[in-house]
């Protein structure tokens, strides 16, 4: 006889979402963000047991969803002994802020208790609403912990920024997400051992989370309600349950394994082969599998220089701009500039002439193919250089009618050697024609 897994029967507490139940009770339980939690750091001092007797600085927590902004605020409140008030910028207004400030003053004056005001999504507050926070922050009526997923330089007013510490949270590492999943399965606050999660399912949950703890725990909670087991056995959550719970196909993609290298190889070769549809397909596979977007962006920059080059000089600029955009806005929005750069590179004219040229030049240098710099090209600015003849006979190209002077630039041993051979493709066709004229002038033709 089989029975469905019953996780929450008769327990009202269990109706609270798993991600909420598993919020750490102290900073010691927080996963990741160790760069903010070193001994003596502002957050650790704010959470100290005697913190309520100390003046503390307000902080703005900036980071992607699911990285622990609310978790940190609540853990600090629990361990510091301060009064904790939470507002959401989605629903609160100036009146709510002023009421919190007045209550904080009363608590301080009557009971000697300081107040932490946690304001979620502060970027949704207007300038006027943010102005209402200033008196409380400046006078120490409250310790403000504000959370935002958007760059505070653009979304938070300067007076508030100058009165607060800006702390940047990072997406959780896979190891941190895995630890949180393991804890949620065993912890009495979580699933209390009512299920077990097999290795493939755990890996799938970690991969789907993409550094977002809330997403991982929400997916785990949904998947844990699906398995059935023989009576007396602990139900097992499998990768199939995870796929069913999140309504999403699970890609076989190990960031350290063959699939990682196979997909990125197919991605670059599709761009090189000018198949934009294939390139976007492989990009989608990497994005869905949680590949590091910075890795994808780096490969796009390399592809722009190696496979397109001067056939379309704008390609490298677009690839670099996409890399900067991804670093600036993060994921999931970062997929858009990545797709834009991928489409541009795949449809651009191709030339590897610059790539071949530098490798030919390096090969000559490595095999002894160099020589003395011609005397007229040597530095003539140090004392005694002119006596040695350095710079003598150098022709300044800008003094010529065509901007090219007939003189030798390569060492004598390599005179006539050619490295760069542009192709008659895209913008490099114009480079090819111009270079032929230049070489004729340099060669005295």
Secondary structure as the mmCIF struct_conf table of DSSP 4:
data_model
#
loop_
_struct_conf.conf_type_id
_struct_conf.id
_struct_conf.beg_label_comp_id
_struct_conf.beg_label_asym_id
_struct_conf.beg_label_seq_id
_struct_conf.end_label_comp_id
_struct_conf.end_label_asym_id
_struct_conf.end_label_seq_id
STRN STRN1 UNK A 2 UNK A 4
BEND BEND1 UNK A 7 UNK A 8
TURN_TY1_P TURN_TY1_P1 UNK A 9 UNK A 10
HELX_RH_3T_P HELX_RH_3T_P1 UNK A 12 UNK A 15
BEND BEND2 UNK A 16 UNK A 16
HELX_RH_AL_P HELX_RH_AL_P1 UNK A 18 UNK A 21
TURN_TY1_P TURN_TY1_P2 UNK A 22 UNK A 22
BEND BEND3 UNK A 25 UNK A 26
HELX_RH_3T_P HELX_RH_3T_P2 UNK A 27 UNK A 29
BEND BEND4 UNK A 32 UNK A 32
HELX_RH_3T_P HELX_RH_3T_P3 UNK A 34 UNK A 36
BEND BEND5 UNK A 38 UNK A 38
TURN_TY1_P TURN_TY1_P3 UNK A 39 UNK A 40
HELX_RH_AL_P HELX_RH_AL_P2 UNK A 42 UNK A 46
TURN_TY1_P TURN_TY1_P4 UNK A 47 UNK A 47
BEND BEND6 UNK A 48 UNK A 48
TURN_TY1_P TURN_TY1_P5 UNK A 49 UNK A 50
HELX_RH_3T_P HELX_RH_3T_P4 UNK A 51 UNK A 53
BEND BEND7 UNK A 54 UNK A 54
STRN STRN2 UNK A 58 UNK A 62
TURN_TY1_P TURN_TY1_P6 UNK A 65 UNK A 66
BEND BEND8 UNK A 67 UNK A 68
HELX_RH_AL_P HELX_RH_AL_P3 UNK A 69 UNK A 80
STRN STRN3 UNK A 83 UNK A 88
TURN_TY1_P TURN_TY1_P7 UNK A 89 UNK A 91
HELX_RH_AL_P HELX_RH_AL_P4 UNK A 94 UNK A 111
STRN STRN4 UNK A 115 UNK A 120
TURN_TY1_P TURN_TY1_P8 UNK A 121 UNK A 121
HELX_RH_3T_P HELX_RH_3T_P5 UNK A 122 UNK A 124
BEND BEND9 UNK A 125 UNK A 125
HELX_RH_AL_P HELX_RH_AL_P5 UNK A 127 UNK A 139
TURN_TY1_P TURN_TY1_P9 UNK A 140 UNK A 140
BEND BEND10 UNK A 141 UNK A 141
STRN STRN5 UNK A 142 UNK A 148
BEND BEND11 UNK A 149 UNK A 150
HELX_RH_AL_P HELX_RH_AL_P6 UNK A 152 UNK A 155
BEND BEND12 UNK A 156 UNK A 156
HELX_RH_AL_P HELX_RH_AL_P7 UNK A 158 UNK A 162
TURN_TY1_P TURN_TY1_P10 UNK A 163 UNK A 163
STRN STRN6 UNK A 164 UNK A 168
HELX_LH_PP_P HELX_LH_PP_P1 UNK A 171 UNK A 173
HELX_RH_AL_P HELX_RH_AL_P8 UNK A 174 UNK A 186
BEND BEND13 UNK A 187 UNK A 187
TURN_TY1_P TURN_TY1_P11 UNK A 188 UNK A 193
BEND BEND14 UNK A 194 UNK A 194
STRN STRN7 UNK A 195 UNK A 197
HELX_RH_AL_P HELX_RH_AL_P9 UNK A 199 UNK A 209
TURN_TY1_P TURN_TY1_P12 UNK A 210 UNK A 211
HELX_RH_AL_P HELX_RH_AL_P10 UNK A 213 UNK A 224
TURN_TY1_P TURN_TY1_P13 UNK A 225 UNK A 226
STRN STRN8 UNK A 228 UNK A 230
TURN_TY1_P TURN_TY1_P14 UNK A 231 UNK A 232
BEND BEND15 UNK A 233 UNK A 233
STRN STRN9 UNK A 235 UNK A 237
HELX_RH_AL_P HELX_RH_AL_P11 UNK A 239 UNK A 246
TURN_TY1_P TURN_TY1_P15 UNK A 247 UNK A 247
BEND BEND16 UNK A 248 UNK A 248
HELX_LH_PP_P HELX_LH_PP_P2 UNK A 249 UNK A 251
TURN_TY1_P TURN_TY1_P16 UNK A 255 UNK A 256
BEND BEND17 UNK A 257 UNK A 257
HELX_RH_AL_P HELX_RH_AL_P12 UNK A 258 UNK A 272
TURN_TY1_P TURN_TY1_P17 UNK A 273 UNK A 274
HELX_RH_AL_P HELX_RH_AL_P13 UNK A 276 UNK A 288
TURN_TY1_P TURN_TY1_P18 UNK A 289 UNK A 290
HELX_RH_AL_P HELX_RH_AL_P14 UNK A 293 UNK A 303
HELX_RH_PI_P HELX_RH_PI_P1 UNK A 304 UNK A 308
HELX_RH_3T_P HELX_RH_3T_P6 UNK A 309 UNK A 312
TURN_TY1_P TURN_TY1_P19 UNK A 313 UNK A 313
HELX_RH_AL_P HELX_RH_AL_P15 UNK A 314 UNK A 329
TURN_TY1_P TURN_TY1_P20 UNK A 331 UNK A 333
HELX_RH_AL_P HELX_RH_AL_P16 UNK A 334 UNK A 347
BEND BEND18 UNK A 348 UNK A 348
HELX_RH_AL_P HELX_RH_AL_P17 UNK A 353 UNK A 366
TURN_TY1_P TURN_TY1_P21 UNK A 367 UNK A 368
HELX_LH_PP_P HELX_LH_PP_P3 UNK A 372 UNK A 374
HELX_RH_3T_P HELX_RH_3T_P7 UNK A 375 UNK A 377
BEND BEND19 UNK A 378 UNK A 378
BEND BEND20 UNK A 382 UNK A 382
TURN_TY1_P TURN_TY1_P22 UNK A 383 UNK A 385
HELX_RH_3T_P HELX_RH_3T_P8 UNK A 386 UNK A 388
TURN_TY1_P TURN_TY1_P23 UNK A 389 UNK A 393
HELX_RH_3T_P HELX_RH_3T_P9 UNK A 397 UNK A 399
BEND BEND21 UNK A 400 UNK A 403
BEND BEND22 UNK A 410 UNK A 410
HELX_RH_3T_P HELX_RH_3T_P10 UNK A 412 UNK A 414
TURN_TY1_P TURN_TY1_P24 UNK A 415 UNK A 416
BEND BEND23 UNK A 424 UNK A 425
TURN_TY1_P TURN_TY1_P25 UNK A 426 UNK A 427
HELX_RH_AL_P HELX_RH_AL_P18 UNK A 428 UNK A 442
TURN_TY1_P TURN_TY1_P26 UNK A 443 UNK A 444
#
